[in-house]
Amino acid sequence: MILKNAKLYGQEGRWNIGVKGEQIKTITPHTSQNETSDVNVIDLQGKIVLPPYVEPHIHLDYALTAGTPRWNQSGSVFEGIEIWSERKQIANETKDDIKKRALKAIKMQLKHGIQHVRTHVDVSDPKLRGLEALLEVKEEIKPWMDLQLVALPQEGLYTKSDGEELLIKALEMGADVVGGIPHYELTREDGVQSVLKALELAVKYDKLVDIHCDEIDDDQSRYIEVLAGESLKLGMGDRVTASHTTAMASYSNAYTYKLFQTLRKAKIHFVALPKANLHLQGRFDNYPTRRGLTRVKELLNEGINVCFGLDSIMDPWYPLGDGNLMDVVDTGLHACHMTDHDHIVTALNLITTNGAKALGIEEGYGIKEGNKANLIVIDSDSEYEAIRTQATVLYSIRNGKVMVETKPAETTIDVPGLLW
């Protein structure tokens, strides 16, 4: 297969991408002299080619459960956790039920060009049904999507006597990443201990770490300094991700200046969830109401890796969502005051290369000769216009085969006499 007349994201010129089997064999400049008669040629007409989108933070075991057993009236993180706990007690879902919901959500993600996903899985359930279900899903979808599983003690690691035992069991069953939620523990001391335990288990079981960290509007919630400091001491910052960190929006600038010194040294990754956190945070504020987003622009300016994720697809925490990361980018750029030209034309890094770094999948990821032929084509010939129009995914190609194809919408305007 040859993808001719392609624009490579972030590069000038037009290119022909030669695919043989599952591999990108050649990337050569496109000229009229190198036209080919190969029957398997797709003329991209200058559309942008880039590596597949990366979803660094989703909850597939929760997907499509919004409104059951009740809707989240306060819109807060904490009521979402309460509702989920209630649902687990009465829903009596089977492993197959969880799989069906997760696969429906995955289909939405595939449609939008996502081929790499990190999903958090609740391991507070003594039966670990969610983890069992997602372990099976991971194997079943491997031809089309890479799935990482985070063992998340959603109701806290030390709020119940068996929390640590269940987390360890989840890792031994095959979870890829150690999770945590220190701001939901009963005391600050328990929160600190949960971070230390997550890092300890990651070293013991050779796992990555991804912590729901400081997802609260409390300016005294500072588990990020514990996570970054201990990661630095252990020399494992590139294996550690802090998700949400919304309290950072409420920190004083003086404290943040000091914190950033540690973050630069530690080299941990950050996941921001613009749509979900705009919805969840600031719920206890009068006016002015905080946006509740971490300091994305400032982190990026310091050379710290940040990526964007959706977080939820119709669950107790967020009632909307269809897997579309382009929509997340649009929201995030607005909310983080990143609508200057430079941030716009590099914005897709937030859902591609930056996400790949956080997931530890940089090797083999990208449009390069010799890499797997995993790529997407979006309906734009300009990085700027791709963001302005929220360009759709025309093709998602996996291992050299077209997995998803979308026909662009056509609009006819018949307005006689109107001057254009």
N, C-alpha and C positions, 0 to 999 in steps of 0.2 A: 504494500500500500504506500502511496505517496500523497502527502498533504502539501499541495503546491500553493505558492503565492500566499504564504502565511506571514503574519507579523508576530515576532517573538516579544513577549511582554518585557518592556523596559529597554528594547533595542530598536535601532533604526533599520530601515531596509525591509526587503521581502525575502522569504526563505522557502526552500523546499525541504521537507522532512521525509526522509526515506525510512520506512518501517519494514523490517523483515522478521517474520515470526513474531516474537514477543518483545523485540528489541528495536530501539532507535539506532539505525545503522549509519545514516548520513544526515547532516544538516548543511545544505549548500545554498549560496545566494541564488535567488530566482531571477532568471533573465529569459527573454524571448528565445534565446538560442538553446536553452536546455529544456524546452517543452518535450514531453514524453507521450508516447502512445500507449503506455501501460493502461490496461482497462480498469485497474483499481486505483483511480486517481480522484482525489477530492480537491476541487479548486476552492480555496478558502477566501479568495477575493480580498485579501488583506486583513481578514479577521484575526484577532489576537489568539495566540496559542500560549498556554501557561500550564504549569503542573497542576494536578487536581487540587481542589479545595480540601482543607484540613479542618475538621470540627474537633477542637481540643477539649470541649466540655459540654456534655449532654447527659441526660438521665433517661436512658432508653427503657429501664424497668418501670419508670413512672409515666411514660408517654401515653397520651390519650386517656387519661383518667380524670381530667378536669370535671368538677361538679359531682364527683362521687367520693364519699357519701354526701358532701355538701360543698358549696362554693366558698372560696376564701374571701370573706367579707372585708377584713381589714387590709388585705393585699400584702400582708407582712410575711417575712421569712418564717417567723415563729408560728403563725397560724397555719402556714403551709405544712410545717413539720407535724403539728397537732393533727391536721386532717389526714395526713399520710398514715400516722400511727393508728388513727381510728379506722381507716380503710383496711389496713392490714388485719385488724381484728375481726372485721365483719365480711370482707369481700370473699375470703376463702378461695382465692384464685389458685389455679393449678399452674404448674410450670408451663404447660402448653398455652394457657391463657396469656401469660406474660410474654411468651415468644411471639404469639400472634400480634400483640400490640407493638412490640419492638420491631418486628419485621415490617409492619405498616409504616412506622416512622422511618425506618431505614430506606424504604422505597421512596419516601419524600426526599430524603437526603441524596440518594442516587440521582434523582431527577435534577437536582440542583448542582451536580458536578462534584459532590463530595465522595472521595474514595478512601479517606483516612479518618477514623473517628476514635476519640477517647470518651468512653462512657463511664460515669460513676454508677456503682451498683450498691444498693442498700444491703449491708451485712448485719443489720440489727435484728433481722428476722432469724430466730433460732433454726428454722428449717432451711435457710439460705436458698429459697426457691428462686429468687431473682438471679442470684449468681449462677445456679445450675442452668437456668434458662438461657442466660446470656453466654455462658460457656459453649452451649450447643449452637447458639446463633453465630457466635464467632467462627466456628468451624464451617457452618453451612454457607456463610456468605463470603468466605475467604477468596473465591474466584473473582468477586466483584468489589470487595471492600476489606480493608484492614481494620481490625477492631481491637482496641486496648481496653481492658477492664480495670477500673479502680475499685478496690474494696473500701467502701465508705461506711463507717459507723454513723449512719444518718442521725440517730438519736443520742449520739455522744458515746465515746469509748468507755467512760467511767460512770455513766448514769445508771448502768445496770451491772450486775455482778458478773455476767458472762460476756461483756463487751470485748475484752481483750482476747478471750478464748475464741470467740467467733471471728474476729479479725485474723487471727493466726490460722484458723481453719480455712478461711477464704483464700489466704495466700497459698496454703498448701494444696488447695483444690485447683489453683491455676490462675488466680487474679494476677495481673501484670504490674499493678501499681498499688502502693499503700496510700490510703486516704485518711482524712481526719477532719474534725470540725470543732476546733478548740473553743471558739466563742460560744458554743452551745453546751459545754461542760458545766457542771454545777458550780465550780469555783475556778478562780484564775489559776490556782495551783494545779487543779485537774487538767485545765487547758494546756498549761505548760508541759505537764507530764505526757499528755496525749501527743504533742508534737515530738517530744523526745523519744517516745515509744515508736512512733511512725518511722523516724529516722533509724532507730535501732533495728527495727524489723526489716527495713529496706536493705540495710547492710547485711544482716543475717541471711535473708532470702534472695539477695541480689535483685532487688526490685527498684523501680522508679518511685517517686513520691509526688503526690498531688493533694494539697491540703485546701479545703474550704476555709479560707483564712480571713478573719475579721470582716465577715459579711454582716456588718452592723454599722449603724451611724454613730456609735460611741467612740469619741476621740481617745478614750483610754483603753480601747481594745487594741493591743499591740503585740499580738502573737507573731506578726510578720518579723519583728526583730529577733524573736526566739528562733523561728524557722531559718532565717537568713544567717544568724550568728552561728547556730549549731551546724548548718550546712557548710559554712565557711571552715569551721574547725575540723570537720570531717573530710573536707576536700571533695564534696559531692554536689556542689551547687548546680552543675549542669545536668544533674539527674533529678532536680527538685523544681516543682512548680507551685506557685501560690495562686489560687483562684479567688476571684472576687476582690479581696482587699479593699472593700468599699470604705472602711473606716479611714483610709488614707486621705479621703476627700475632706475629712474633718480634723486632721492633724494640724497643729500649728506649723508654720513654715520653718521655725527654728528647729523643732523636733524632726521634721521631714528632711532638713538639710543633713542632720546627723545620721538619720536612717539611710539616706541615699549613699553615704560613704560605705556603709556595710553592704548595701545591695550591690554596688559596683564591684566590690571585692568578691562577694559570694557568687555572683553570676547565676542566680536562680532565675527561672522564667516566670512570667506573669500571664494570666488569662483574665481578660476583661469581658464582661457579659453585658454589653450596653443596653439591650432591650429589656432583659430580665431585671437588671438592677435599677433602671429608670422606673420600672413598675414596682419593685419591691421596697426600695429605699425611700427615706424621707417620709415614711408613713406616720411617724409620730411627731412631725414638725407642723407648726403653724407657718405662716409666711414670714420670711422667705423659706421655701421648701428646698432642701438639698437635692442635688441630682443623684448623689450616692454612687458616683463612679470613681474608680481609682484614678490616679494621676497619670493617665496614658501618655499624653504628650510629653510630660516632664520625664517620665521613665525612658521613653524613646530617645529624648534629647541627651540622656546620660549614657546611651549605648546599652541599655538594659532591654532584653528581649521581651516583647509584649505581643500577644496574639488575641484575636477576637473569637468568641464562641456564642452560641445561641442559648445554651443552658437547658431549655425546656421546650417540649412540644405538647401543649395542652395538658398541663398537670396542675396539682394544687398550688404550685408556686407561680405559674405563668399560664394564663388561659388561652394564649394564642400560639403562633409559630407553625411553620410548615417546613422547616429545615433549610430555608433560604439564607445563606450567609451573606449574599450581596446586600440584602435588606439590613442585616446586622451592621455591615460596614457603613451604609448610608446613615443609620441612626447614630452609630458611634462617632463618626466624623462631626456630625452636628453637635452632639452632646459634649464632646471633648474639645470643642473649638478648634477643630483641625480641618477647616474648610479653606485653608490657604492652598495655593496651587501645588506646592511641593508635597504636602501631605496627601492631596487628592490623587496625584499621578503615581504615588507609591503605595496607595492604600491597600491594594490587593495582596501586598506582602503580609498584611495582618491575618489573612485567611489562607495563605499558602506557605511561604518559606519560614515565616516566624512560627507558625503552628507546627511545621515539621521539626523545627529545632526543639520546641517544648516536648514533643512526643519522642524525640530521639531517633527520628527516621530520616535524617539528612542524607545518609549514604544511599545513593541510588535514586534520590528524589530530585526531579528537575528535568528540564528539556536539554539533554546532553547526549552526544553520541556514546553508545554503549550502555545507556540506562534502559530500564524497562520502558516500553512504549505505553506509559500511563500519562495521559494528558487530557486537557479540556480545551475547547474552542468556544470563545464567547462572541456575542453578536455586536462587535465594535471593532473599529480599526484604530482607536485612540484610547490611551489609558484614561485621559480626562473624560471623554464621552462615555466610557464604560461605567464610570462611577455616576456621572450625571444622569444617565438613562437606566442605571441598574441593569446592565446588559445581561441577557439570558444566556444560558449554556446551550450552544447549538449541538455540540458533540461532546460526549464523555467517552474516552477511549481507554480501555484497560487491556494490558498485555497484547496490544496490537489489534484489538477488535473493538468495533464501535458498539458500546454498551447502551448508550442513550443518544437519541437524536431528537431535536426539537425543531419544528418548522416555525420560522418567524411569522408573527402576525402581519397581515396586510390590511391597511386602512385606505379606503378611497374617500376623498373629500370632493363633493360636487356642490360648489357654492358660486354660481354664476355672478359675474360682475364684481366680485371681491378683489380688491387690489392687493397683491402680495409684495 
